[in-house]
Amino acid sequence: MTDDALYLMRVLADREDTRTAGKLADVICQLVQEGAENKLGALVERDVMVHGVARKSLTVPDEWFTRLADAVDRGAFEIMSAKAIAERILIPLPPFGDE
């Protein structure tokens, strides 16, 4: 699990900021639904261990965790709707170095 994913888990578990946690959960659900429809960064298949047995599992791309963590840090959850945040996360970034 990435550092961004761990950070987002702490945000989700924060009992003092239930508004951000609730909106974050809503955005994650919207992203999973969008990813299932094969938009930007469709869900990623990974091997995970379940009770000592390797299994295939679909997860969200690490890039989404990074973008969500950035959105939390920038205060987007206080000023934007869950729908707007999810749409923003799905906008492709240009390749590094392209101007």
LODREN-855167 format. One record per residue: residue number from 1; x, y, z of N, C-alpha, C, O in turn; chain. Coordinates in steps of 0.05 Angstrom, whole numbers, plus 5000, padded with zeros to 4 digits. Example, Ala and Ser with C-alpha at 12.3 -4.5 7.8 and 13.67 -1.06 7.14 Angstrom:
<pts>
+-----+------+------+------+------+------+------+------+------+------+------+------+------+---+
:   k :   nx :   ny :   nz :  cax :  cay :  caz :   cx :   cy :   cz :   ox :   oy :   oz : c :
+-----+------+------+------+------+------+------+------+------+------+------+------+------+---+
:   1 : 5264 : 4886 : 5156 : 5246 : 4910 : 5156 : 5264 : 4934 : 5156 : 5285 : 4934 : 5169 : A :
:   2 : 5257 : 4955 : 5142 : 5273 : 4979 : 5143 : 5258 : 5001 : 5157 : 5268 : 5023 : 5161 : A :
+-----+------+------+------+------+------+------+------+------+------+------+------+------+---+
</pts>
This chain:
<pts>
+-----+------+------+------+------+------+------+------+------+------+------+------+------+---+
:   k :   nx :   ny :   nz :  cax :  cay :  caz :   cx :   cy :   cz :   ox :   oy :   oz : c :
+-----+------+------+------+------+------+------+------+------+------+------+------+------+---+
:   1 : 5017 : 4976 : 5000 : 5000 : 5000 : 5000 : 5018 : 5025 : 5000 : 5038 : 5026 : 5015 : A :
:   2 : 5011 : 5044 : 4984 : 5027 : 5068 : 4982 : 5023 : 5087 : 5006 : 5004 : 5084 : 5021 : A :
:   3 : 5042 : 5105 : 5009 : 5039 : 5125 : 5031 : 5014 : 5141 : 5027 : 5000 : 5148 : 5047 : A :
:   4 : 5007 : 5148 : 5002 : 4983 : 5164 : 4997 : 4958 : 5148 : 5005 : 4940 : 5159 : 5016 : A :
:   5 : 4958 : 5122 : 4999 : 4935 : 5105 : 5007 : 4933 : 5104 : 5037 : 4910 : 5105 : 5047 : A :
:   6 : 4955 : 5101 : 5051 : 4954 : 5101 : 5081 : 4944 : 5127 : 5091 : 4928 : 5128 : 5111 : A :
:   7 : 4953 : 5149 : 5079 : 4944 : 5176 : 5088 : 4913 : 5178 : 5084 : 4899 : 5188 : 5102 : A :
:   8 : 4903 : 5169 : 5061 : 4875 : 5170 : 5056 : 4859 : 5153 : 5076 : 4837 : 5160 : 5084 : A :
:   9 : 4870 : 5130 : 5084 : 4857 : 5113 : 5104 : 4855 : 5129 : 5131 : 4834 : 5126 : 5145 : A :
:  10 : 4875 : 5144 : 5138 : 4874 : 5160 : 5162 : 4852 : 5182 : 5160 : 4838 : 5187 : 5179 : A :
:  11 : 4850 : 5194 : 5136 : 4829 : 5214 : 5131 : 4802 : 5201 : 5135 : 4784 : 5212 : 5147 : A :
:  12 : 4798 : 5177 : 5123 : 4773 : 5163 : 5125 : 4766 : 5156 : 5154 : 4742 : 5156 : 5161 : A :
:  13 : 4786 : 5151 : 5170 : 4781 : 5143 : 5198 : 4779 : 5166 : 5217 : 4773 : 5162 : 5241 : A :
:  14 : 4784 : 5190 : 5208 : 4784 : 5214 : 5225 : 4756 : 5220 : 5235 : 4739 : 5229 : 5219 : A :
:  15 : 4751 : 5215 : 5260 : 4724 : 5220 : 5271 : 4718 : 5249 : 5276 : 4694 : 5256 : 5280 : A :
:  16 : 4738 : 5266 : 5274 : 4733 : 5295 : 5279 : 4727 : 5309 : 5253 : 4717 : 5332 : 5253 : A :
:  17 : 4733 : 5297 : 5230 : 4727 : 5310 : 5204 : 4710 : 5291 : 5187 : 4719 : 5281 : 5166 : A :
:  18 : 4686 : 5285 : 5196 : 4669 : 5266 : 5182 : 4660 : 5276 : 5155 : 4654 : 5260 : 5138 : A :
:  19 : 4659 : 5303 : 5152 : 4650 : 5313 : 5126 : 4670 : 5307 : 5104 : 4662 : 5297 : 5083 : A :
:  20 : 4696 : 5311 : 5109 : 4716 : 5305 : 5089 : 4717 : 5275 : 5085 : 4719 : 5265 : 5062 : A :
:  21 : 4716 : 5259 : 5107 : 4717 : 5230 : 5105 : 4694 : 5219 : 5088 : 4698 : 5202 : 5071 : A :
:  22 : 4670 : 5230 : 5093 : 4647 : 5221 : 5078 : 4648 : 5228 : 5049 : 4641 : 5211 : 5032 : A :
:  23 : 4658 : 5252 : 5043 : 4660 : 5260 : 5015 : 4682 : 5244 : 5001 : 4680 : 5237 : 4978 : A :
:  24 : 4705 : 5238 : 5016 : 4726 : 5222 : 5004 : 4716 : 5194 : 4998 : 4722 : 5184 : 4976 : A :
:  25 : 4700 : 5182 : 5015 : 4689 : 5156 : 5010 : 4671 : 5157 : 4985 : 4672 : 5139 : 4969 : A :
:  26 : 4656 : 5178 : 4983 : 4638 : 5182 : 4960 : 4655 : 5184 : 4934 : 4648 : 5172 : 4914 : A :
:  27 : 4676 : 5199 : 4935 : 4693 : 5203 : 4911 : 4706 : 5176 : 4903 : 4707 : 5169 : 4880 : A :
:  28 : 4716 : 5161 : 4923 : 4728 : 5135 : 4917 : 4708 : 5116 : 4904 : 4715 : 5103 : 4885 : A :
:  29 : 4683 : 5116 : 4914 : 4663 : 5099 : 4901 : 4658 : 5108 : 4872 : 4655 : 5091 : 4855 : A :
:  30 : 4656 : 5134 : 4868 : 4652 : 5144 : 4840 : 4675 : 5136 : 4822 : 4671 : 5129 : 4799 : A :
:  31 : 4700 : 5138 : 4832 : 4723 : 5131 : 4816 : 4723 : 5101 : 4810 : 4730 : 5093 : 4787 : A :
:  32 : 4715 : 5084 : 4828 : 4714 : 5055 : 4823 : 4693 : 5050 : 4801 : 4698 : 5034 : 4783 : A :
:  33 : 4670 : 5063 : 4803 : 4650 : 5060 : 4782 : 4660 : 5069 : 4755 : 4656 : 5055 : 4735 : A :
:  34 : 4674 : 5092 : 4754 : 4685 : 5102 : 4729 : 4707 : 5083 : 4719 : 4708 : 5077 : 4695 : A :
:  35 : 4724 : 5074 : 4737 : 4745 : 5056 : 4729 : 4735 : 5030 : 4718 : 4747 : 5018 : 4701 : A :
:  36 : 4713 : 5021 : 4729 : 4701 : 4996 : 4719 : 4691 : 4999 : 4690 : 4688 : 4980 : 4676 : A :
:  37 : 4687 : 5024 : 4682 : 4678 : 5030 : 4655 : 4702 : 5036 : 4637 : 4698 : 5046 : 4614 : A :
:  38 : 4726 : 5030 : 4647 : 4750 : 5033 : 4631 : 4757 : 5061 : 4622 : 4766 : 5066 : 4600 : A :
:  39 : 4752 : 5081 : 4639 : 4762 : 5108 : 4633 : 4791 : 5110 : 4643 : 4803 : 5089 : 4648 : A :
:  40 : 4801 : 5134 : 4645 : 4829 : 5138 : 4652 : 4837 : 5121 : 4676 : 4823 : 5120 : 4696 : A :
:  41 : 4859 : 5107 : 4673 : 4869 : 5091 : 4695 : 4850 : 5070 : 4704 : 4847 : 5067 : 4729 : A :
:  42 : 4838 : 5056 : 4686 : 4819 : 5035 : 4694 : 4830 : 5019 : 4717 : 4854 : 5019 : 4722 : A :
:  43 : 4813 : 5005 : 4731 : 4821 : 4990 : 4754 : 4844 : 4971 : 4747 : 4845 : 4961 : 4724 : A :
:  44 : 4862 : 4967 : 4766 : 4887 : 4952 : 4761 : 4884 : 4925 : 4775 : 4875 : 4923 : 4797 : A :
:  45 : 4892 : 4904 : 4760 : 4892 : 4878 : 4772 : 4918 : 4873 : 4786 : 4940 : 4877 : 4774 : A :
:  46 : 4917 : 4865 : 4811 : 4941 : 4859 : 4827 : 4938 : 4833 : 4842 : 4916 : 4824 : 4847 : A :
:  47 : 4961 : 4821 : 4848 : 4961 : 4798 : 4865 : 4961 : 4807 : 4894 : 4977 : 4823 : 4901 : A :
:  48 : 4943 : 4796 : 4909 : 4941 : 4802 : 4938 : 4941 : 4776 : 4953 : 4932 : 4755 : 4943 : A :
:  49 : 4951 : 4777 : 4978 : 4951 : 4753 : 4995 : 4926 : 4753 : 5012 : 4921 : 4773 : 5027 : A :
:  50 : 4911 : 4732 : 5011 : 4887 : 4729 : 5028 : 4890 : 4703 : 5043 : 4888 : 4681 : 5031 : A :
:  51 : 4894 : 4705 : 5069 : 4898 : 4681 : 5086 : 4920 : 4664 : 5075 : 4918 : 4639 : 5074 : A :
:  52 : 4942 : 4677 : 5066 : 4965 : 4662 : 5056 : 4963 : 4652 : 5028 : 4981 : 4638 : 5018 : A :
:  53 : 4942 : 4658 : 5014 : 4938 : 4649 : 4986 : 4938 : 4673 : 4968 : 4923 : 4693 : 4972 : A :
:  54 : 4954 : 4672 : 4946 : 4955 : 4693 : 4927 : 4929 : 4693 : 4910 : 4921 : 4672 : 4899 : A :
:  55 : 4917 : 4716 : 4908 : 4892 : 4718 : 4891 : 4894 : 4744 : 4875 : 4908 : 4763 : 4882 : A :
:  56 : 4880 : 4744 : 4853 : 4878 : 4768 : 4836 : 4856 : 4786 : 4848 : 4835 : 4777 : 4857 : A :
:  57 : 4862 : 4812 : 4848 : 4842 : 4831 : 4858 : 4844 : 4856 : 4841 : 4865 : 4864 : 4832 : A :
:  58 : 4821 : 4869 : 4838 : 4821 : 4895 : 4824 : 4823 : 4917 : 4845 : 4809 : 4917 : 4865 : A :
:  59 : 4841 : 4936 : 4839 : 4844 : 4959 : 4857 : 4845 : 4984 : 4840 : 4848 : 4983 : 4816 : A :
:  60 : 4844 : 5007 : 4854 : 4847 : 5032 : 4839 : 4876 : 5037 : 4834 : 4893 : 5028 : 4850 : A :
:  61 : 4883 : 5052 : 4813 : 4911 : 5058 : 4807 : 4923 : 5075 : 4829 : 4910 : 5092 : 4841 : A :
:  62 : 4949 : 5072 : 4833 : 4964 : 5088 : 4853 : 4961 : 5118 : 4847 : 4961 : 5134 : 4865 : A :
:  63 : 4960 : 5125 : 4821 : 4957 : 5153 : 4814 : 4933 : 5166 : 4826 : 4933 : 5189 : 4833 : A :
:  64 : 4911 : 5150 : 4828 : 4887 : 5162 : 4840 : 4891 : 5168 : 4869 : 4882 : 5189 : 4879 : A :
:  65 : 4906 : 5151 : 4884 : 4912 : 5156 : 4912 : 4928 : 5182 : 4914 : 4923 : 5198 : 4932 : A :
:  66 : 4948 : 5185 : 4897 : 4965 : 5209 : 4897 : 4948 : 5234 : 4892 : 4951 : 5254 : 4906 : A :
:  67 : 4931 : 5232 : 4872 : 4914 : 5256 : 4865 : 4894 : 5262 : 4888 : 4889 : 5285 : 4894 : A :
:  68 : 4883 : 5241 : 4900 : 4864 : 5245 : 4922 : 4878 : 5257 : 4946 : 4867 : 5276 : 4959 : A :
:  69 : 4901 : 5248 : 4953 : 4917 : 5259 : 4975 : 4923 : 5288 : 4970 : 4921 : 5305 : 4988 : A :
:  70 : 4930 : 5295 : 4945 : 4935 : 5323 : 4938 : 4910 : 5339 : 4941 : 4911 : 5362 : 4951 : A :
:  71 : 4887 : 5328 : 4933 : 4862 : 5343 : 4935 : 4855 : 5348 : 4964 : 4845 : 5370 : 4971 : A :
:  72 : 4860 : 5329 : 4982 : 4855 : 5333 : 5010 : 4873 : 5355 : 5021 : 4864 : 5374 : 5034 : A :
:  73 : 4899 : 5353 : 5014 : 4918 : 5373 : 5024 : 4912 : 5401 : 5014 : 4917 : 5421 : 5028 : A :
:  74 : 4901 : 5404 : 4990 : 4896 : 5430 : 4978 : 4868 : 5441 : 4987 : 4861 : 5464 : 4979 : A :
:  75 : 4853 : 5426 : 5002 : 4827 : 5435 : 5012 : 4805 : 5432 : 4992 : 4783 : 5444 : 4995 : A :
:  76 : 4808 : 5416 : 4971 : 4788 : 5413 : 4951 : 4762 : 5402 : 4963 : 4740 : 5408 : 4953 : A :
:  77 : 4764 : 5385 : 4983 : 4740 : 5373 : 4995 : 4722 : 5393 : 5010 : 4699 : 5388 : 5015 : A :
:  78 : 4734 : 5416 : 5016 : 4718 : 5437 : 5029 : 4703 : 5455 : 5009 : 4683 : 5467 : 5016 : A :
:  79 : 4713 : 5456 : 4984 : 4702 : 5475 : 4966 : 4689 : 5463 : 4941 : 4675 : 5477 : 4926 : A :
:  80 : 4695 : 5437 : 4936 : 4685 : 5424 : 4911 : 4666 : 5402 : 4918 : 4667 : 5390 : 4940 : A :
:  81 : 4648 : 5396 : 4900 : 4630 : 5373 : 4904 : 4646 : 5347 : 4899 : 4667 : 5347 : 4886 : A :
:  82 : 4635 : 5325 : 4909 : 4647 : 5299 : 4905 : 4649 : 5293 : 4875 : 4669 : 5282 : 4865 : A :
:  83 : 4628 : 5299 : 4860 : 4627 : 5294 : 4831 : 4649 : 5310 : 4817 : 4663 : 5299 : 4800 : A :
:  84 : 4653 : 5335 : 4824 : 4673 : 5352 : 4812 : 4701 : 5341 : 4818 : 4719 : 5341 : 4800 : A :
:  85 : 4706 : 5332 : 4842 : 4732 : 5321 : 4849 : 4737 : 5295 : 4834 : 4759 : 5292 : 4823 : A :
:  86 : 4718 : 5278 : 4832 : 4721 : 5253 : 4817 : 4727 : 5258 : 4788 : 4744 : 5246 : 4776 : A :
:  87 : 4713 : 5277 : 4776 : 4717 : 5284 : 4748 : 4745 : 5295 : 4744 : 4759 : 5289 : 4724 : A :
:  88 : 4755 : 5311 : 4763 : 4782 : 5323 : 4762 : 4803 : 5301 : 4764 : 4823 : 5302 : 4750 : A :
:  89 : 4799 : 5282 : 4781 : 4818 : 5260 : 4785 : 4822 : 5245 : 4759 : 4844 : 5235 : 4752 : A :
:  90 : 4800 : 5242 : 4743 : 4801 : 5226 : 4719 : 4812 : 5241 : 4694 : 4814 : 5229 : 4673 : A :
:  91 : 4818 : 5266 : 4697 : 4830 : 5281 : 4674 : 4859 : 5272 : 4670 : 4875 : 5273 : 4689 : A :
:  92 : 4865 : 5263 : 4646 : 4893 : 5254 : 4642 : 4913 : 5277 : 4644 : 4908 : 5299 : 4634 : A :
:  93 : 4935 : 5271 : 4656 : 4957 : 5291 : 4657 : 4974 : 5287 : 4632 : 4978 : 5265 : 4622 : A :
:  94 : 4985 : 5309 : 4621 : 5002 : 5306 : 4598 : 5028 : 5292 : 4607 : 5036 : 5294 : 4630 : A :
:  95 : 5041 : 5278 : 4588 : 5066 : 5265 : 4595 : 5086 : 5285 : 4605 : 5087 : 5308 : 4596 : A :
:  96 : 5103 : 5278 : 4624 : 5123 : 5295 : 4635 : 5141 : 5307 : 4613 : 5151 : 5292 : 4596 : A :
:  97 : 5145 : 5333 : 4614 : 5163 : 5346 : 4594 : 5148 : 5358 : 4571 : 5159 : 5374 : 4556 : A :
:  98 : 5122 : 5350 : 4566 : 5107 : 5362 : 4545 : 5096 : 5389 : 4554 : 5086 : 5392 : 4576 : A :
:  99 : 5099 : 5408 : 4538 : 5090 : 5435 : 4545 : 5066 : 5442 : 4528 : 5055 : 5464 : 4531 : A :
+-----+------+------+------+------+------+------+------+------+------+------+------+------+---+
</pts>
